[in-house]
């Protein structure tokens, strides 16, 4: 359990939480094995879990509208993915996740996590601020990409 807590502490939305808070999160999570090549989730389907890679590798990819596929990332132990799905009901997966090799993942589902947040306001506050920081960083990066595109195309 200590190893899971240490890995979870590195996940952006859990940074700064104290060990007892991380223990609570691990306590409502479950370990799940995925053999190499198996699909963890598919782009477009509803999501309700965050995954933390305990062992193995996971490939994140997207389908192109005109056909073909692009690998966006290859994640390793300690990396987490699917975090937005535990925060907002109704979100669809923006990419496909597939086991690049045999994997063990810590799986955290939305409803138990949201219940935990309601029961522990300090935990809820810490997670909320981490999410705000993460979204702010993502928005800044997206703005930078738009500006680069506009500059390169002569529109700005």
Order of alpha helices (4+ residues) and beta strands (2+ residues): alpha-alpha-beta-beta-beta-beta-beta-beta-beta-beta-alpha-alpha
